[in-house]
Amino acid sequence: MTVVDPRSGISFAMFDGPKRVICKVDWDALVDRATVDGVDETDISATYDRHREAIQAIASRNYDAGQASPIVTTYQLTPLS
């Protein structure tokens, strides 16, 4: 399940065994990723769908690093070259 919040981003859930972990990818991260991809920056749901696997992998790493509610940021989703 994903939830789109036009002010903050997209929330989604992962599981650590039976424990549900609420994660988020920042709105700005999705807009910046869409800009780099050269696609419509207003369609963050499509950007999320295109990059879902990478977003979930980043959130998982953040959780493993100690974030109780992982947040994926611009710098993680669209690193500077």
Secondary structure, DSSP 8 states (H G I E B T S, - for coil): -EEEETTTEEEEEEEETTEEEEEEEEHHHHHHHHHHHTS-TT-HHHHHHHTHHHHHHHHHHHHHTT-SS-EE-HHHHS---
